[in-house]
Amino acid sequence: MPLHRFAIRVYYEDTDMAGIVYYANYLKYIERARSDWVREVGVDQNALREGEGLVFAVRRVEADYLLPAKFDDVLEVTTATVQVTGARMVLEQQVLRDGEVLFSAQVTLVVINEAGHAARLPAIIRRMVH
C-alpha cells in the first residue's frame, strides 16, 4: 500500500494551558486519518458492520511523543501498513509538521463481532489493505 496522507489543522480547542496540543488529541488525529485511509482503500465500514456484523477495534497503541504541535499548525498524518495477518493489521502512523515527525505510533487493529469477540479479518479486506 502506498503511504496515506491526511491533513489536520490544530485548533484552539486542541491545545492545553501551555498552548500545545493536548497529548490525547494525537490519538484523535490518527483515528481520523485511519478512518480516511480505510475509506480510501475501499472498505465500507457501515456495510461491514451491517452485512457481516464486524467492526474494527484498536487492540494496541504504542506511541512516542517527540515534539509539540501548537495552535494553528498544519499537520500531516501518514499511515502505512506494517503487517496484515488473518486476525490483525499493524499500522505505522506519524504526525508531522513541515516534514518533521512530532508523534509516532504503531497501532494494532483487530476485527470484532457483535458480541465483542475477535473475528478473522475477511480475506477481501486483507487484500485491500495489503
N, C-alpha and C positions, 0 to 999 in steps of 0.2 A: 504494500500500500504506500502511495506517496504521502509525504508529510501533509497533514491537515493544518490549516492556519485559520485562526479566529480572532478578530479584533474586539477589544474592550476598552472603554474609556473609564477612568476612575472618577467617580462622583463623590461629592462631599459626604454623602451617607455611607460610603465605603471606608471612610477613614476613622481613626481613633483620636484621642485627645492630643496626640503628638502630630497629627496631620498626615500620618502614614496609613497605608491600607491595613485594616484590622486583619490579623492572621487568618481567621476563619473564612474571610471573603475570598481568599485564594482557592479554597475548595469549591466555592460557588462558581468562580471563574472557570475552573477546569471542568466542572459539571456542565456548564453551558456549552463549552467547546466540545465535550464528548457527545452531548445531545445533537449538536450540529453535525459532528463527524458521522454519527450513526445514521442520521437522516441522509447525509451526502453519499454514503456508500450504498444506500438503497434499502436500508432496514426500516420498515414501518412498524414502530413500536406499538402503536394502537392496534394494528392488525395482529401482531404477535400476541398481545395480551388478549384480545377478543377472540381470535381464532384458535390459539393453542393454550391459552391460559398461562403464558410465560412472560416474565419481565426480567430486565437486567437489574442486578443489585451489586453494589460495591462490597467486595469481600475484604479488601485490604488497601490501605494507602500508606505509602512510605514517602514522607515529604521532607524537603530541605528548603528552609527559608534563607536565601543568600543575601539579598539586598532589598531595601524597602521601595515600594511604589508609593507615589504621592498623588494628592488631589490633582485632577486634570491630566494625568499621564495617559498617553495612548499606549496600551499594552497589546501584545500579540500572544495568544495561547497556541502552542503547537501540540499536536497529538500524533504519535507514531505507534504502530503495532510492534510489540516486542515478541509476543508468543500467543498462539492460538491453539488450544487443545480441545478435546471433546467436551470438557466441562468448564473451561475458563478462558478469558482473554486477559493478557497483561499489556498495558499501555504505558508509554513514557509520555508524560505531559510536562511542558515547560511554559512559564510565563516570562516573557521578555519585554524589555523596553529598549528600543533602538538597537536590537540585536544582542543586548546584554541579558543574561539569564538572571532573573530575580528570584524565581521559585522553580523547583523541580520536584516532580512526583512520579512514582511508579504506582500505578493503580491496577488492581486485580478485580476484574468483573466476573460474575457468575450469572447464571440464569436460574431463577426460582419459579416454582409453580404456584398455583393459587393457594396452596396450603403452606407456602413458605419454605418448602423443601427444595434442595438443589436438584436441578434437572440438567440433562445434556443440552449443550448448545446445538440447535438444529444445524444440520450439515449445510444447508443453503446459506445460513448466516456465517458459518465458518469460512465458506468460500468467498463471501462478500467482503469480509474484513481481513482476510489473509493476504 
